[in-house]
Amino acid sequence: MTQELKLERKGVFFDVDDTLYDHLSPFRQAVIAIVGEREGFPYEEAYHRMRYYSDKLSLEMGGAGVMENGASTELMRRRRFELSLAEFGIRLSEEQASAMQAAYIGCQFNITMFEGAKELIERLVKTGYVVGLLTNGAENHQLRKIRAMELDHLIPPGRQFISGKVGWDKPDTRVFHHVNEATGTKPENSIYIGDSWRNDVIGAREAGWSVIWFNHRGASPESEEHIPNHIAASYEELAQLLL
């Protein structure tokens, strides 16, 4: 066996939503489009609650694998806006919630990656890392975002893992193990980068991976049980950690 074959493959895997691009922007635009600009409204806090209800309702309805299209998907997407904004004193009718979801989808694929994100991926690929994506969501929905970021030439489809296709949602450790098997990597040589404490920090740590919590919004840790290996607030900081 050659020395090259003996070397362990090291992998770096990225979350997509609010890790590669700013997921708050389409949320803010959708809220303003339906209820207007509200001075002092905590859009970041409301956005985090929307993400919470999105994950919660999706799992209750069977996970991302059954969330591609249909009445249940539309119900979940409408309800996440109703429930999250109600916590901040905005009561939406069904018609308003549906219109807000439509506005959200309408601008969700107009994606601008975080500064330095694509450059870091390029450098990691050139350095020899196995670089991939691991994201929760319905397959076609998430693929549209990946295509909008024009990442196929850097991260081939075989390294783009979407929970709706794989069959398990983060933080289920099985989805992380599946990524290792599919890419020929091992947990101890795998690094995950994501913004969600529940899905990304807990999921990756439980699977035996290292994790960099991409905490660009300055959120507080949600528990003391799982500790990220590192915390980064920008792609400049990520580059310093990884390269």
C-alpha positions as CSV (number, residue, x, y, z in Angstrom):
1,M,0.0,0.0,0.0
2,T,1.4,3.4,-1.0
3,Q,1.8,6.2,1.5
4,E,-0.9,8.2,-0.3
5,L,-3.4,5.4,0.3
6,K,-2.5,5.2,4.0
7,L,-3.3,8.9,4.5
8,E,-6.7,9.5,6.2
9,R,-9.2,11.6,4.2
10,K,-10.0,14.8,6.1
11,G,-13.4,16.3,5.5
12,V,-14.9,19.7,6.0
13,F,-18.7,19.9,5.6
14,F,-20.8,23.1,5.6
15,D,-24.4,23.7,6.5
16,V,-26.3,25.9,3.9
17,D,-29.0,28.1,5.4
18,D,-27.5,31.0,7.4
19,T,-24.1,29.4,7.2
20,L,-23.1,30.0,3.5
21,Y,-25.5,32.9,3.0
22,D,-27.6,35.3,5.1
23,H,-30.9,33.5,5.7
24,L,-32.3,36.5,7.7
25,S,-32.5,38.8,4.6
26,P,-35.4,37.0,2.8
27,F,-37.2,36.6,6.2
28,R,-37.0,40.3,6.9
29,Q,-38.1,41.2,3.4
30,A,-41.1,38.9,3.6
31,V,-42.3,40.3,7.0
32,I,-42.0,43.9,5.7
33,A,-43.8,43.0,2.5
34,I,-46.9,41.9,4.4
35,V,-47.1,43.8,7.7
36,G,-44.8,46.8,6.8
37,E,-41.7,48.1,8.4
38,R,-41.9,48.3,12.2
39,E,-39.4,50.4,14.0
40,G,-37.5,48.4,16.6
41,F,-38.9,45.1,15.6
42,P,-36.4,42.3,16.6
43,Y,-36.1,40.6,13.2
44,E,-33.2,38.4,14.3
45,E,-35.1,37.0,17.3
46,A,-38.2,36.4,15.2
47,Y,-36.1,34.7,12.6
48,H,-34.6,32.3,15.1
49,R,-38.1,31.5,16.3
50,M,-39.3,30.9,12.8
51,R,-36.3,28.5,12.3
52,Y,-37.3,26.7,15.6
53,Y,-40.9,26.2,14.5
54,S,-39.8,25.2,11.0
55,D,-37.7,22.3,12.4
56,K,-40.3,21.4,15.0
57,L,-43.2,21.3,12.6
58,S,-41.2,19.5,9.9
59,L,-40.3,16.7,12.3
60,E,-43.8,16.4,13.6
61,M,-45.0,16.0,10.0
62,G,-42.5,13.3,9.2
63,G,-39.3,15.1,8.5
64,A,-37.8,16.7,5.4
65,G,-38.2,13.6,3.4
66,V,-41.9,14.1,3.1
67,M,-41.8,17.9,3.0
68,E,-41.2,18.5,-0.7
69,N,-44.6,19.6,-1.8
70,G,-48.3,19.2,-0.9
71,A,-50.8,20.4,1.7
72,S,-48.8,19.4,4.7
73,T,-45.8,21.4,3.5
74,E,-47.8,24.5,2.9
75,L,-49.4,24.1,6.3
76,M,-46.0,23.9,8.0
77,R,-44.6,26.9,6.1
78,R,-47.7,29.0,6.9
79,R,-47.8,28.0,10.6
80,R,-44.1,28.7,11.3
81,F,-44.8,32.4,10.4
82,E,-48.0,32.5,12.4
83,L,-46.4,31.0,15.5
84,S,-43.2,32.8,15.4
85,L,-44.6,36.3,14.8
86,A,-47.4,35.8,17.4
87,E,-44.6,35.7,20.0
88,F,-43.8,39.3,19.1
89,G,-47.3,40.6,19.1
90,I,-48.1,40.1,15.4
91,R,-51.2,38.1,14.7
92,L,-51.4,36.8,11.1
93,S,-54.5,35.6,9.4
94,E,-54.1,32.5,7.2
95,E,-54.2,34.7,4.2
96,Q,-51.4,36.9,5.5
97,A,-49.3,34.0,6.6
98,S,-49.6,32.4,3.1
99,A,-48.7,35.7,1.5
100,M,-45.7,36.0,3.7
101,Q,-44.5,32.5,2.8
102,A,-45.0,33.3,-0.9
103,A,-42.9,36.5,-0.4
104,Y,-40.3,34.6,1.5
105,I,-39.9,32.0,-1.3
106,G,-39.9,34.7,-3.9
107,C,-36.7,36.2,-2.6
108,Q,-35.1,33.1,-1.0
109,F,-33.2,32.1,-4.1
110,N,-31.7,35.6,-4.7
111,I,-28.6,34.5,-2.7
112,T,-25.5,36.4,-1.9
113,M,-22.9,34.3,-0.1
114,F,-21.2,35.6,3.0
115,E,-18.0,37.5,2.2
116,G,-15.1,35.1,1.9
117,A,-17.3,31.9,1.8
118,K,-16.7,30.8,-1.7
119,E,-13.0,31.8,-1.5
120,L,-12.6,29.6,1.6
121,I,-14.2,26.6,-0.1
122,E,-11.9,27.1,-3.1
123,R,-8.9,27.1,-0.8
124,L,-10.0,24.0,1.1
125,V,-10.6,22.1,-2.2
126,K,-7.1,23.1,-3.5
127,T,-5.6,22.1,-0.1
128,G,-6.9,18.6,-0.6
129,Y,-9.8,18.4,1.9
130,V,-13.0,16.5,1.1
131,V,-15.4,19.4,1.0
132,G,-19.1,18.8,1.1
133,L,-22.5,20.2,2.1
134,L,-25.0,18.8,4.7
135,T,-28.3,20.6,5.0
136,N,-31.8,19.9,6.3
137,G,-34.7,20.5,3.9
138,A,-36.6,19.2,1.0
139,E,-34.3,18.0,-1.9
140,N,-35.5,20.3,-4.7
141,H,-35.9,23.3,-2.5
142,Q,-32.3,23.1,-1.2
143,L,-30.8,22.2,-4.6
144,R,-32.2,25.5,-6.0
145,K,-30.2,27.3,-3.3
146,I,-27.1,25.4,-4.0
147,R,-27.5,26.0,-7.8
148,A,-28.1,29.7,-7.1
149,M,-24.7,29.9,-5.3
150,E,-23.0,28.1,-8.3
151,L,-21.2,25.6,-6.1
152,D,-21.3,22.5,-8.3
153,H,-17.9,23.1,-9.8
154,L,-16.4,23.2,-6.3
155,I,-18.6,20.7,-4.5
156,P,-19.9,17.9,-6.8
157,P,-23.4,16.6,-6.4
158,G,-22.1,13.4,-4.8
159,R,-20.9,15.5,-1.8
160,Q,-24.1,17.5,-1.5
161,F,-26.2,15.8,1.2
162,I,-29.8,17.0,1.7
163,S,-31.8,15.4,4.5
164,G,-34.9,15.2,2.4
165,K,-33.1,12.8,0.0
166,V,-30.9,11.0,2.6
167,G,-33.9,10.3,4.8
168,W,-32.6,11.6,8.2
169,D,-32.7,15.2,9.5
170,K,-30.0,16.7,11.6
171,P,-29.3,16.3,14.5
172,D,-29.9,12.6,13.9
173,T,-26.4,11.1,14.0
174,R,-27.3,8.7,11.2
175,V,-27.2,11.5,8.6
176,F,-23.6,12.3,9.7
177,H,-22.6,8.6,9.6
178,H,-24.1,8.4,6.1
179,V,-21.9,11.3,5.0
180,N,-18.8,9.5,6.3
181,E,-19.7,6.3,4.5
182,A,-20.4,8.1,1.2
183,T,-17.2,10.2,1.2
184,G,-14.8,7.7,2.7
185,T,-14.1,9.9,5.7
186,K,-14.1,9.1,9.4
187,P,-15.8,11.0,12.2
188,E,-12.5,11.8,13.9
189,N,-11.3,13.4,10.7
190,S,-14.5,15.3,9.9
191,I,-15.3,19.0,10.7
192,Y,-18.8,20.4,10.5
193,I,-19.5,24.1,10.2
194,G,-23.0,25.3,11.0
195,D,-25.0,28.0,12.7
196,S,-27.7,25.9,14.5
197,W,-26.9,24.8,18.1
198,R,-29.5,22.0,18.1
199,N,-29.0,20.7,14.5
200,D,-25.3,21.4,14.0
201,V,-23.4,21.6,17.3
202,I,-25.3,18.8,19.0
203,G,-25.7,16.6,15.9
204,A,-22.0,16.8,14.9
205,R,-20.7,16.3,18.4
206,E,-23.0,13.3,19.0
207,A,-21.7,11.8,15.8
208,G,-18.1,12.1,16.9
209,W,-17.3,15.0,14.6
210,S,-15.4,18.2,15.4
211,V,-17.7,21.2,15.0
212,I,-17.1,24.9,14.4
213,W,-20.2,26.8,15.6
214,F,-20.7,29.6,13.0
215,N,-22.1,32.1,15.5
216,H,-22.2,35.2,13.3
217,R,-25.3,36.5,15.1
218,G,-23.8,36.4,18.6
219,A,-26.3,33.9,19.9
220,S,-25.9,32.3,23.4
221,P,-25.2,28.6,23.7
222,E,-28.4,26.6,24.3
223,S,-26.9,24.0,26.6
224,E,-23.8,23.1,28.5
225,E,-23.8,19.5,27.6
226,H,-22.3,19.9,24.1
227,I,-19.4,22.2,23.5
228,P,-18.2,23.2,20.0
229,N,-14.5,22.7,19.3
230,H,-14.3,26.3,18.0
231,I,-16.6,29.3,17.5
232,A,-16.3,31.7,14.5
233,A,-18.2,34.8,13.7
234,S,-16.9,35.4,10.1
235,Y,-15.3,33.6,7.2
236,E,-12.0,35.3,8.0
237,E,-12.1,33.6,11.4
238,L,-13.1,30.3,9.8
239,A,-10.1,30.6,7.4
240,Q,-7.7,31.1,10.3
241,L,-9.0,28.0,12.1
242,L,-9.1,25.8,9.0
243,L,-6.0,26.9,7.1
